[in-house]
Amino acid sequence: MVSEPIGKALAGLIGNVQVPDDRLNGKFDTKSWIIDTGATYHMTGDLSWLFDTIALFECPVGLPNGESVVATQSGLLDVLYIYADEYQLGSSFDPLITLYMVSEPIGKALAGLIGNVQVPDDRLNGKFDTKSWIIDTGATYHMTGDLSWLFDTIALFECPVGLPNGESVVATQSGSVRLLNNITLKNVLYVSKLNCNLLSVSQLTDDLHCIVQFNSYMCAIQDHTRELIGTGVRRDGLYYFGGAEGDSVQHVSVHNAASTLELWHNRMGHPSEKVVKLLPLVSNIKGSLNKACEICFRAKHPRDKFPLSDNKATRIFEKIHCDLWASYKHVSSCGARYFLTIVDDFSRAVWIYLLVDKTEVFRMFMSFIAMVDRQFSQTVKVVQSDNGTEFKCLLDYFSATGILFQTSCVGTPQQNGRVERKHKHILNVGRALRFQANLPIYFWGESDKFASRSRKCVFLGYPFGKKGWKLFDLDTKELFVSRDVKFFEDVFPFGNPGAVNIIPDNIVPMGGVAHTEASSATLSPGPEVVPTVGLDSLGLDNTSNGQSAPMGKGMRDKFPSVLLRDFVTHTVVAESPSPATPSPQHPSGTPYPIAHYINCDNFSVHYRKFLAAIISSNDPKSFKEAMKDVGWQKSMHEEIQALEENGMWTLEPLPKGKRALGSQWVYRTKYFSNGDIERLKSRLVVLGNHQEAGIDYHETFSPVAKMTTVRAFLAIAASKNWELHQMDVHNAFLHGDLEEEVYMKLPPGFESSDPNLVCRLWKSLYGLKQAPRCWFAKLVTALKGYGFLQSYSDYSLFTYTKGNVQINVLVYVDDLIISGNDSAALKTFKAYLSDCFKMKDLGVLKYFLGIEVARSSAGLFLCQRKYTLDIVSEAGLLGAKPCGFSIEQNHRLGLANGELLSNPESYRRLVGRLIYLAVTRPNLAYSVHILSQFMQEPRIEHWEVALRVVHYLKGTPGQGILLRADSDLSLQGWCDSDWAACPVTRRSLSGWLVFLGQSHISWKTKKQHTVSRSSAEAEYRAMAAVTCELKWLKGLLLSLGVHHPKAIKLFCDSQSALHMTKNPVFHERTKHIEVDCHFVRDAITDGLIAPSYVPTVTQLADIFTKALGKKQFDYLLAKLGIFEPDAPT
């Protein structure tokens, strides 16, 4: 122990190390025991610990400084265990004598107490070997009494060193000691009155980050890679430090036969006792090994044998055995891929049920139970099965009816052996019957199953270098090697003389040279063989035709895995042209089916129904496709009828100098919140991209809410537990009158008797540049007439406050989100909107602009699962292998010089879809920002990186953000930059993230407009950018009724940028960014923001400015709260 003044002295030596006071003042926790390798015996200063005490006559106890204290009593201590490696000492300690050393008189005193125990003199007289170092867990710092050990010494001002008896000695110097080439001790205290050298285990582990292990005879010191860097040998009860390969480690003394056997048992890799005693050194020892050796069990523990079962039922159906046979690659004539086998334990009677899907197990089992009850008047008491998930649906039924459900241990099919053996018997008999009757494979359900287990072949000789037979398959004309062969020496397929000289045009050759004496011109007849082909018989080599196989990446031949040939994998299989004669199917199974990455178990049943509806929907992409469906035909007819009834157009001849715009149909399926289809919505859209400004239109406006506003709107509703509803406007743009003269061609699918007539538009229609302005003007008038106020932060946001009632409306073209705290007021307002316009109430908000909204007590979960699956499907990567992160580090895409894409439209479409996907996926912001820079001239490298992003989406289709219900509605900003990130322009990259409580509502990755001359300048510009966003968000929250009086915390990992915010004097580094400086400093002065430092490792905005490795990427994802409730199975 070191007393308090050393804390101040060490502060200048080892830095600002905060050391607890108890390490300085010599105080100890008397309720605990210190494990001290520097003590030869146990010792306590609290007599209450002891029982069965015996008085000692002035027994001196030696201390490290040569002085001694007196031990007056000795006793026992119960219920205390000490573990050192794998050794355990008994439940009672040896007599408690001393903590350090005991002087000579105690030897005589102990002789009468604990028997004739021979203790070396050095353990009694307090003498130490001053040339060695004692490895001591009871010392807090390294100490020595020999100044010659030290170098680089520093004087200390009377630094007291506390001793266990409360007294202290003085350390006057501190320095370093080099024990070995790889071990140098720092901050070693020199105590002149110390008679020994103490090596502190705690300081050693802190400085070297090493591992120290003790056993009964030695100590091992290992670095973090488990390499031995030092040892300690036990002498006289103490552990003295030695080298990594010193003699002291090699010559270990053992005291009894058991320890000798154990030692050689450990050295030889834990063989049996019989093997160990074959050594001459221990062959005559009568001891035995420890039967409970943990290492032996961990390394060599075998499985128990399976005894014959003597359990047998006493009546029929008392106990039944069930098992489901796995899916088969060929569909049977009845459409089945599975079969359920039920075996009665008493009679061994068998029932087989063919199943199309695993989910039919419950229905088939219940029909079996009904049959047993009605036909045999019996009840089932026990059901035995394996751990298949298909039987979990029966657990509630078993519990309700009192049936005992027994399952086998995991990975132990032997415990379900009766039905497993019955399966094997059924398959063997079924195959034999099918082959005997020559039934096609799709009748396996009737015969019971399967393809042939053998191939009819001719023996040709012995292959070189293989232990097998070279064979020729008579059916496939293929040469191959197999060891599983059955010979029939009296059958000769080529016995007919006319069939001997065969030209092997269709023979598939195999690699290798066979040593046979057959003629090279003919195929010699040989005995017919029927080999049973195993896995080792399927490796064929077709490259021995004299042509070299193409080399390079992607040129290797790809074959379906033979391990999956008997299983149904998630692939799309084309139906046979004729259902009466199904053609054989050859599945090309994938090890990464999309079904493994979609799981809806964490959602409610109603929400699963809704998800199934929107994911399975497949809206028409063209007019031709829509015309094949009667429902869409009716929808288009109703749309045209509604347009004509509202006076949308009149048919007129096209005036001279005017041109008619084209049009097209857009199709969308609308759903209620429960997943039911609300309607098939066909929308006629004008091709307004052909309009010319000043001729076809004058002013435009897009009533589109910012996605940040949408997330903030929903986050506040989640935090305040408000209701959320969605409404849709029928023919929204029909309510706006056109001021310009616009003509449109007749809609696709409709024609007039006069081919020269076109539609003169009198009201705005979807697609026109001025259409949103016309509709939005009428909507604003209606909302303001009800009492709503339009937000200045976002013109698409409207708020209504009257007393305690508050209603918020967010407009996105013709879709409205409505939230409020009063159900009756919401109902009244929705009725008002329906009177003003033709509205459709879609109920509770579930699906908005392709964003799926799931609500629970935790908050609102936003994701774009369907949109993600559409992207993966369109890219053709549903079966691709997913990757762990979206973009590789050090990508350097800006310097890519590969070939230009021949079809850049596909790249632009994919990146455009990824941009919208980033609405709920902040982790894609950086990847999408990088890819969007190459829309003009995308290259092969850019396309490959875009596909890598799709691979990442394949593994995380349901990933999204959670707007938490327990949010405190306080803003918090994070900003970061990547200096000179662009290798072409050397402009820096800004990234920022804004939280509302614990919900992230705003984020962006954006290249800075100018080149920054330093990283501090780049960080400062990023800080200015996020300050603008925070200022705007504060005004937006005020519109929504959320006041934010406190300064907003802004976290930055650049201390230089933070210093610039506090330094009011401009100098050479900051004068050229004076505007940003004024802006940020004014925001700090006004109390808008309060910048704080955050280490780079925990900087959340780091994910928006650079490509990260998987470890850091996953770490930041967890910190951001981005997760996937339907994680991959």
N, C-alpha and C positions, 0 to 999 in steps of 0.2 A: 504494500500500500504506500501511496505517496501523499504527503500532506498538502494543504491548500496552496502555499506559495509556489509550488512547482508549476501550477497552472499558468501563472503569469510568466514564469521563466520559459516554459515550453511554447508559449504563444508565438514568440519570435523565432522559434526553431522549426516548428512543424506546422505553422500556419494557424488559421483560426479554427482550431479543433475544439469543439464543445465537449467537455468531459464532465460527467455528472459529479456532484460534490462528494458523493460517497467514495469516489476513487481518490480523492485528495485528502480527506480529513481522517482517514484510517478507520472510519466506522464500518461495521459489518451488520448484516441482517442476521440476528441471533436465532431467528426462526428457520433459517435455511442452513444447509451444509455446503461448504466449498469443496469441490473435487480438486485435490491438490496433489499433483505428481511429485512435488518437492517435499512431501511429508512421508515419513517411513511408517508412522502409526496414526491411528485415528485419535482425535483430541477434541474436547469441547470445554468451553468456559461456563456452561450452564448445567448445574448439577441436576436440574429437573429432568434432563434427558435420560439419566442413567437409572438402572435398577440392578439388584444383586451386586451392590458396590462392596469393595474391599479397601480398607485403609492402606496407604503406602507411607513408608517412613522417609519423608523428605527426598522424593525422587526428582532429581534435576531434569529439566527439559532444555536441550540446547537450541539456541537461536542462530540465525545465519551470521550475526556479528560476533559470535564467540561467547556471548553471555548466556545465562540460563535462567529459567523460572522453575518453580517447584510444582510437581504433580503430587497431589495428596491422596487421591482416591482413584480406583479403577473399577469399571463395571461393564454392563452389557446394554446394548441399544437394540430395540425390537422394531419390526415392521419397517425396515429400511433396506432398499436394494440399490446396488450400484452395478451398472453395466459397463463393461470395457470390451469392446468388440462384441464377440458372441458369448463371452464368458459371464456367468452370473454368480456372484458371491451369495452366501447363505442369508437366511432371514435375520440372523443375529451377527453382529460384528465380533471380531476378536476383541480382547480387552482394550479399552481406550486408554492410550498412554500419552502420546504427544503429537504435535503437528509437524515438527521439524526433526530434531535429533534428541536422543535420550542419552544422558551420560552414563558412565559405567555402573554406578550402584544399582541401577534399575535391573541389571541383568540378574543379580542375586535375588532381588525381590520377586521378579517374574518366575524364577525357577520353581518356587514353591507354589505359585498360583496356576500356571498353565503347563506345567510339566517341564521336562528336560528339552527345552528349545534352545538350540545352539544359534546364537546371534553373533555375527562378526563384530569385532571390536569397533570398527569404524562407524557402526550404526549407533554406538553408545557414547562415544567420547566427543561427538560434535566436530570431528575433523573432516575436511573436504579435500578433494583433489583440485587444487587451484589451476591446474593445467587443462582442466576439462570444464565443460559447461553443463549445468543441470537444467534439464527441460522441466519447467515449473509452470503448472496451470494456476498456481496461487499467486504468482507475481503479475502485477499489472504492467510493468515496464522491464526491459532488459537492465541488469545491474551487474557490476563487477567491482571487486576490491583490488584489482591489479591494473595500474595505469598503463602498463606496457601493452595492453591489448588495444588501446584506443588510438585512433588517428582522426584528424580534423576535429580536434576537441574545441569546446566552447566553455568558458567559465560560467558557472551558475552562482547566484547569490544565496548562499545558505538555504539550499532546497531540502527540507526535511523529508525523510522516507519513513513512513509508519511501519511499525512491526506489529505482529498479531497481539502482543501483550499491551498495546496502547502506547508504548514508548516509541521513540523515533531516533534515527541517526541522520546525518547530513550528507547529501550529495553535492559535491562541489564542482564537478565538471560533467560535460556531456559530449559524446563523440560517436564514432562509427567503429564497428568491428567486422573484419572480414573473416568469416569462418571457413568458407570454401569459395571456389571461383564463382559459383552461382548463388551464393548466399552471403549477403552483406547486411549486418544489423545496423539500423539507424537509431539515433536518439538513445544511445546506451548511457545509463547513469553511472558515474564513478562514485562509489561509497567507500571511503578509505577504511572504515571499520568492518567492512564485509569480508568474511573469510572464504567466500565462494563466488562462483560466476553463475548468475541466474539467467536463463533464457525464457522469456515470457511467451507462453503459447498464444495468448490473446493478441499481443502485439505482433507476433510472427505471422499469424493468420491474417491480420489486418494489412500488414505491409506487403506480404508476398502472395496473398490470396491463395494460400496453400491449404492442404488437408493434413491433419495430424491424427494418427491412430495409435492406440496403445493396446498391448496385450500383456500377458503375465511375464514375458521375458524380454520384450523389446518394444521400440516405438518406431513408426515409419512416418516420414514427412514426404508428401507428394505435391507436385504442382497441379494446376487446374486440368492438365491433360493426363493426370494419374501417373506421371513419370516420377520415379523415385529420385529425390534430390538430397535426402539426408536421412540418417537413422539415429536411433538412440538405443543404448544397451543398458539393461537394468543391472546395477551393481549396488549391493548394500542397501536395497530398498529404493534407490533413486535411479532415474533415467538420465544417463550421460550421453551428450550429443556425439555422434561419430559421422564419418563420411558416407557417401551414397553406396560405396562398395568396400567398406572397411572390413578388417579382419574381425572386429568385434561382432559384426553381424553374422559372419559365416560360422564362427565357433560359438554355438548356442549350447549352454549347459542345461541338461535335463536332470530331474531329480528322481523320477520313478518310471516304472515300466509303462504305465498307461500313457504318460506324456510322450514317451519315446514312440510308442505305436501310433499315437495321434499325429506326431510330427511327420513320420514317414507316410502315414495315410494321407496327410495334406500335400506332402511333396510329390507323391506319385499320382496325384489326380483322383484321390478318393476311391481306390479299388477296394475289394472285399478284404476282410481280415485274413482269409486264407492266402490271398495273393501277397499281402504285406509281409506275412510271416515266412515267405519264401526267401526273404533277405537274410543273409547270415547274421547281420548285426542284431536282428530281433527275432530270429527263429526260435530261440530258447526262452523267450519271455512268456510268462504265464498270464499276463494281463489280457484284456479284451478291449475292443474298440467301442466307442459310444454308439449305441444302436439308434440314437435319436439325432444323428448328424444331419443338420439342416441342409448342408451343401449336397449330400448324397441324395436326399429326397428331391431337391430342386433340379438336380442334373440327371437323375436316373430313375425317377419314380415311374414304374410301369402301370398300365391299366389292369384293373382286376379282371380275372377271368369271369366268364358268364356261366353260372351253373344252370343246369336244366331246371325249368320251372316246374314246381310241384303243385301250383295252384290250379284248381279245376272247379268249374261251376257245378252246382248240384242239380240244376234244371236248365231247360232251354231258356235263352234270352236273359238269364241272370246277369251275364256279362258278355259284351260284344266288343270286337276289335274293329277299328275303322282306319282307313288310310285313303288318301287321294293320290292317284297316279298322275305325274307331271304332264304338262301339255306336250302333244305330239305334233311334229311338223306337218303331217298330212291330215286334212280335215276328213272325217269319215262321211259316209253317205248321208248320215242324219245331221251333219254339221258339228259333231262333237270333237273336242280335242282332249278331254279328260275323262277319267272314269273313277267312280267311288266304289271301293270294295268294303263290304261289311261281313265279318266272320263271326258266327256264334261260337262261343268258347265251349259249350257243352256238346253240341252236335257236330261242330265243324261245318255246318251249312254255310253257303256263300251266296251273297246277293251283290250284283254288279249293276251300277247305274251309270249310263253315259251322260256326260255333262258338256254343255257348250262353253260354260264359263265357271270359274271357281265360286262365284256368288250363288250358284244353284245348289250348293251343299246343304244350306239350311232347308230349302224346300224338299229336297230328296230325303234328307234325314227325317223330317217330320212325316213324310209319306210312309217311310219305313216304320216309324213308331206307330202310326195309325194302323198299318197292316198287321203288326204284331198284336196290337190290342184287339182288332176286330176278328182276325183269322185264328189266333192262338189263345186269346184271352190271357195274355201274359203281359208283364211289365218289365221294363229294362231297369236294372239296378245299377250297373257299372258300365261305363264306356271307357275303353282304353284306346289311346291314339298317340301320335307324335305331337310335336310342338308346332304343327302347321297353322298358319294364321287363318286358314279357311274354316277352322273349328271354333274360332273365338266368337263368332256370331251366335253360337249355341250356349255360351256360358250362362246367360240370363235364363234360358230355358232350363238348363240343368239345375241352377240354383232354385228356381221356382218349383220344380217337380221333385226335387230331392235326389236326382240322379248323381252318383259319384263319378266325377270325371278324372281319370288317371292319365297322366302323360309321361312319356319317357324322358330321360335326361337329355339335355342338348347334345347333339353329336353322338347319340347312342341308339341307333335304330335297332340294335339287338334286343332292347327291352320291348319293342313292338314286333317281335320276331314272327308271331303267328300269322299276322296279316301280311308281313313282308315276304315270308316264304310262300304264302298263298298267291301273292302278286307274281312271283317268279314262276310258279306252276301255271298260273293262268296265261302268262305270256308265252311260255314254251308250248303249251297245248294249242293256243290260238294261232301261233305261227305255223305249227305243223298242219293244222286243219286248213289254213289258208293256202299253203303251198300244195297240199294234196289236191285241193279243189281248183287250183290255179285262179284264185279270185284276185281281182285288181286290188291295189293298195288302199283305195278309198272305201273298201269293205272291211277295213280292219276293225271297225266297231262291232260288226256282226261276228267276225271270226275270232276275234279280240284284238289283233294287232299285227303291225310291223313288217319291216323289210327283212329280206333274207339275212341270216347271220353268216352265210358262207358264199363262196364263189366257185363255180365249176371251172377247173383249170387243168392244164397239162404240164407235167414236170419237164423242165428243160435242162437242168444242170445245177451247178453250185456257183454262186456268185463269189467274186474275189473280195476277201477282206470282210465278209459278213457271215454270221452264223445263222444261216437260213437256206431256203430253197428258192431257185429261180423258176418262176411260173409264168404261164401264158393264159390269160382269162379268155375263155371261149366266147363269152357274150360281148365284152367290151373291146376285145382284140388288144388287150393291154398287157405289157410285160411288167412284172413287179416281183418283189422279194418278200417272203413271209416265212415265219417259223412255226406258225400254227397250221399244220398240214396233216390231213388224214389221207393215206395212200390206199387206192384200190388197184391192185396190180393185174387184175383180170379184165379191166375195161380199157379199150383203146378207141378214143373218138375218131382218130384218123385211120382206122383199120381198113376202110374202103380204099382200094388201090387208086381209084380216080380222084381221091381227095388228098393224096399225099403231097403232090407238088403244088403248093399254094404260094402265090405271089403275095407277099405281105404288104399290100398297098396301104391298108388301114391300121397296121400295127403301130401302137404307140410305143416308141423305144424307151428304154430306161438307161440310166447312167451306169458306168462300171463295166468291167470286162468279166465275162463268165468263162470259167475254165471247163469247157465241155468238148467232146469229140464229135459233136453233131456236124453234119455237112453244112457249109455256109450257103449252099444254094437251095436247100429244102429244109422244111420243118419236119424233123424226125418224129414219128409217132412215139408216144410214151404213155405210161400209165396215167389214168385220170386221177386227179387229186381234187379234193374239196377242202380247201383251207378255211379255217375260222380266222377271219381277219381281225387283228387287234390294232391298237393305236400305232404300233411300230410298223405296220404294214402299209400305211397310207402315205408315207413320204416318197413321192415320185420325182424323178429328175428328168426333165424333158429338154435339156440343153445339149445333149450329145449328138445333135444332128449336124455338126460341123460348123454351125453358125454361132458367132459370139453374141451373148445376150447384151442388150443395150445397157450402158452404164450411166450413172448420174442420179441426182436427186429426183424422186418421183417416177423413175423408170423401172423399178422392181415390180415383178409380177405380184399381184395381190389375189389371194384366194380366201374364200370364207373359212372361218375357223372350224376345224373338224370337231372341236369340243362342243360346238353349238349345233351340230347337224341334227340332233334328236330333240331339239327344243324350239319352241316358238319364240322368236325375237320380234321386237317392235318394228316391223317393216310393213310396207304397203304391198299387198300381193294382188295382182290383177285377177279378176274373176274369169273363169273359163267361159269361152263362147257358148258352150252348150252345157247346161247344168246336169244333163243326163250322163255325160261322159267327161267328168272333170279331168283336166290334164295334170300331170305331176308337177309339183311346185318345188322350186329350189330356193329356199330363203337365203338371203345374203346377209344375215343378221348383223346388227351393229352392237358393240359393247356399250354404247352411250345413248340409249333411247331417250327421247324427250320426256317420256313418262316417268323416268327416274328423277326428274328435276322439277316436277309439279306435284304438290301435295297440299290438299285443302283441309287437312284434319283439324287445323287450328281455327277454322271458320265455322259459323253456325250452319245448320241445315238449310235455312232459308237463303243465306248468302251463297252457299255452295250451288243451290239451284240457280241463283242469279248468275254466278260465274259460268256455270255450264251453258247457260243460254247465250251469253254474249260471246264466249270463246268459240262456241260451235257455229255461230252465225256466219253465213257466207253470202254477203250481198253481191248482186250482179255488178260486173265491172263495165258492161257495155249494154247498149240498147238491144243488140241481137241476143245477148244472153238473157236479158230480162223478159224478152218476148216468149221464151220457152216456159215461163211460169204464169199460170192464170192469175195468181195473186198480184203479181207486179203489173200485169196488163190492166187489171181492175184499178190498181193504184194510179197508174198514169192517166186512165180515163177520168177518174175522179179529180185529179189535179187540173186537167184541161178544162173540165166542167166548172171548177171553182174559179179559175182564171177568167173564163168567159162571163160567168155570173157577176163578177166584180168589175166588169168593164175594163179588163186589162188591155185590150187591143181592139182595133177594127181592121178589117181586111181592105186594103187600098192598093192601087198600082204604085210602084216605086217611082217617085219623082226624079226628074233629070238632075244629075249632079249629086244624088244621094246614093248611099250604099246600105245594103241590109246586112245586119250582123247575124252570125250563125248562133246555134244553140245546141245544147246537149242535155241528157238526163243524168241526174245523180241519184243514187239509190241508197237509202239507209233504213235499217230496221230499228224502230223505237221500242223500248221496253219499259214496263212498269217496274217499281222497286222490288217486286217479288219475283222478277224474272219472266213474267208472262209478256207476250208480244202485245204492245199497245197498238201499233199499226205498221204497215209497210209504207214508208214515206218516199214517194217519188217527187223529185224537185226539178223543175225546168230552169236551167241556168243559161243566161246569155253569155256569149263569148266576148266579155267586155274588154279583154286584152287587145282587141282590135280597134277600140275607140281612140279618137284623137282629142287631145286637150284643146279647149277653146272652140271645138266644132261640135263634138258629141256630148261634152260635159264641161262644166266650169269649176265647180267646187266639189270637193270630196271630204268625207269624214268616216272613220272606221270606229264604230262603237264596240271596241274590243278591250276588255279589261286586261291589265298587265298580270302576268302569272304570279308576280310577287304579291299583287293585291289579292288574287284568288287565295294564295296560301295564307296570307295574313287574315283575310276574311274568315277562312275555315279554322285557323288556329284560335282566334278569339271566340268563335262559336263553340269549339271544343273545350276551351278553358272555362267558359261561363255556362256550359251545358245547355246551350240553346238548341232549339229545333232547327233542322235544315230541310228545306223543301226545294223542289225543282219544277219549273214550269216551262212549257214550250209554246211558241207562238205559231199558229197556223198561218201560212202564207204571209210571213212577217212584212215583206217589202211591198205587199199590195196596198198597204195603207198610206204610202207616200206618192204624191202626185209629181209627175215629170214636168219640168219647165222647158226642157230641150226637145227637139224633134228627133226621135229615134225610131228606126225601122229594124225589124227582125224577120228572118226567114221563117217559114212554117216549121213547127216543132217536128222532130223526127218521129215517123210513124203516122203523121196526120197530113192530109193533102186537101186541096181545094179543086173545084171544077175548073177554075181559071188558073193556069200555071203562072200567070204574070202577077198574081196578087201576093202581097207580103203583109206582115202585121205591123200596123202603126201603134207603137206603145204609148199609152196615156198614163200609165202608172209604173212605178219603178219595179224592176224584176231583179231577181238574184243575178249577180255577175256584172251588172252595170256599175260604173265607177261612182255614180251619184246615188245609187240605191240605198246604201246604209244611211246617208245623210237624211234622206226623205223619211225613212222609217224611224230613225232615232229622234227626229224632231217631234213626231207625234207622241212617241213614248215619253219623252221628257215632259211634254205638256201634261200628259195624263198623270205622271208621278208627282209633279209639282202641284197639280190641282188637288191631289190627295193630302198634301202637306209635307212631301219629301224635300230634303235639301240635297243639292248636287255637290259632291266633294270637289274641291279645287285641286286636290292631290291626284285624283283619278276621276275623270269625268264620267266613267262608267259606273261609279259607286254612288248610291243614293241612301240617305239615312232619314229615319222618321223617329221623332221623340215626342211623346205626349204623356206627361205624368211619369208613371213607372213603366210605361209601355215603350219598348224600343224595337224597331224593325229596320233591318238592313237589306238592301237589294243590290245585287251585282249583275250587270248586263254584259253578255257576250253575244253580240249580234241578236239572234232570236231566242237564245237560251237565257233563262233567269234563275239565279240562286237567291233564295229568300231565307233569312234567319231572323229569329226574334225570341223574346222571352215570354210571350203571351199567346197561347194557342188560339184563343177566341179572336184576338186581334189579327192573327195571321189568316184565319179562315175568312174574316170580313174583308181583308185586303185582297185575298185571292179572288173572292167573288167580285170585287170592284174591277180588277183587271180583266176578268172574263166578260164583264159588261162592256168594257171599253174596246177590247180586242177579242178575236177568236182564239182563246187560250186552251191549252191542254195541261191539266194538273198531273204530273208524273209521280207525285207522292214524295216519299223521303228520298233525299239525295243519295244515289248509289253510283251513278255513272254520268260523268260530265266531261265533255270534250275529250273522250278517250281515257279519262282518269277514273279509276275505280276507287270508290270511297267506302271503307269498312269502318264501322263504329263499334267501340266497346267501352268498358269502364276506364280503360287506359287512355283513350282518346280516339282520334281519327287517323286511320292508316290510308295513305295515298300511294297508289302504284299504277303502272300501266302494263299489266300482265298480258292482256290480249294484244295490245299494240306491240309489245316485245316479241310475242310468239309470231305475229304477222311478219315482223322484220326477219326473224330467224328462218321462217318458212320461205319467205320470198328470196332469201339468199341461198336457199337449198342446203342449210346446215342443221336440219333437225336431228340428224344422226351423227353430227360431228362431235369431236372430243372438246369439252369446254376447257377454258384456261382460267387461271386464278386471278389475273389482273389484266386491265384493258390495253395497256400499251407498255412496251419494253423501255427500260432505261437507256439513256444515251442513244436515242433513235436517229437523230440527225436527218429528219425527213426533209428539212429545208434544202439540203444539199443533194437530194436524190437526183440521179441522172439516168434512170432507166428509161425504157420505152414508154411513150405516151399511150394511154388507153385508146383502143380503137373505138370503144363505145363509152364515152365519158358520161352519158346520160344515166347509166346505172349507178356510177359512183356518186353523181350529184343527188340522185334520188335517195340512195342509202344514207348519205351524210345529212340530207335534209330531214329524213325521218329520225336520225339520231339526235339532231338538234332539238326536235320536239320531245323526244324521249327524255332528254336531260331536265325536263320540267319537274320530274319527281326523282331524278337520279343525280344528285350533286357530284357523285364520284365519276361521272362521265364528262364533267365540264371541261377538264383539261384535254382529254382525248378528242372530244368534238371540236374544241377550239383549234387544235393542231390540224385536224383533217379538213376543216372548213376553209383553210387558207389555200387549198389547192383545187378549188372547184373549177377554175378556169382551164387548167391544163393538168389533170391528174395523171400520175404515172403508175407503173406496175407496183412500185414500193408502197405508194399511198393506198392502192386498192388492197394490198395484202394486210396492211395495218388496219384498214377499215373492216376487213373480214375477221381480224383478230378481236376487234371490239365485239363483233357478232358472236364469236366463240365465247367470249366472256358473258354475253347476255344469255347464251344457251344454258350456262350453269346457274344463272341467277334471274330467271324470268319474272319472279314475283317480288323482286327487291323494290323497296320504296322507303318513304319517310313516315314517321309517326309524329303527328301534332298532338302533344300530350295534354291530357285533361288537367293535370296538376301544375300547369305552367303559371308562373307569377306575373306574366305579361310585362316583363322588363326587357329592354333591348340590350344586346351585347354584340360587339363587333370584333372580328378577327381579320387581319390583313397581312399579306405577304407578297413578296416579289421575287422574280428570278432575273438577276441582272444580266443584260445583254443576251437574253435567251435565244433570240432569233439569229441564226448563223449568217443570214443574208443582210439584214438591215441593222443588226446589233441593237435593236430596240428591246427594252425589258418587258417582262410579263407581270401584270398585276393580278392578284387573286384575292377575293375577300368573301367573307361569310358572315351573315347576320342571324342571330338567334332571337326569338321572342320567347323569353323564359327558357324552356328546354326544347323548343321547337325551332328548327331552322326554316326560315321563310324567304331568305334572299341569298343568292350567291352568284358569282360571276368570275370568269377568266377572260382577261382582255389585254391585248397588246397596247403598251403605252404609245402615245402619239409622237413623242420625241425620244431621242437617244439620251440616256442618262449618263453622266460622266463618272458616277460612282454608285456603289451598291446602296449607300445611304440615301442618295438622291432618288434611286428607284423605289426604295422602301417608303420614302416620304411621299412620292407621288401616289403610291398605292394607298397610303394613309389618307391622302386628300380625296381619292376616289371613294373610299368607303365612308368618309365623313359626309360627302354629298348624299350618299344613299341613306345614311342614318338620319340626316336632316329631313329628307323627304319622307322616310318612314315615320318619323315622329309626328309630322303633320297628318299622315294617313291614319295613324292610330287615334289622333285627336278627332278626326272625322267619324271614326267608329266608336267614339265614346270612351277611349282609353287615354288617360292623362299620364304623362311620363315626366314628373318634375325633376327627377334626379339626373345627374350627368351619366351619359352612356359609357360603359366600360369599353375601351378599345384596346385589344391586345396586339402587340407587335414584337417581333423577335430581333429587331435591330436597335441596339442601344444608341447608335449614332443618330438614327432618326428621332429617337425619343429626346436626345439632348438638343436636337435642333428645334423641337417644339418648345423647349424651355429657355432657349437662348434668344433674347430679344435683339441681339446685335448681329446684323448681316455681315458676312465676310466673303472671302473669295469662293468658298465652297457653296454658298447658298444664295448669292445675289441674283443669279440667273433663274432661280425658282422662287423669286420673291412673292409672286402672286399666290402660289400654293402655301408658302410660309404664312402669309397674312391670313389666308382662309382657314388653315388648321389652327393657328394661334387664336384667331378670333373665336373659333368654335370652342376652344378650351376656355378662353376668357368668359364667354357667354354661358359657360356651364353646360354646353351641349355634350361634349365628350370628355372622358378622363383616361388618357393613354396609360397603359401599363405594359411592363416587360413580361414576356413569356419565352422560355427556352425553345430553341428550334425543334428539339425532339418532340415537344408537346404542342407545336404550332399546328392548329387544326387547318389553317388556310394553306398549309404546305401542299395538300393534295390538289389544290387548284393551280399551282404554278410549275409543277415539274412531274416527270414520270418517276414513280416510286417502285421499289421492289415489293414483292408480295408481303413480306413481314411487316414493313412500315405501312403499306397500303391497307392491310387488314386491321392493323392497330388503329389507324385513323378512322376507318369505317366504324369500328366499335365505339370510338370516342364521339363520332358524329351522330351516332344513334341510327345509322342506316342499317336496316336488317331485313330479313326475309322470313315472314311467318310460315311460309310453305317451303322451308329449306329442303335441299335435295335429300332423298332417302339413301 
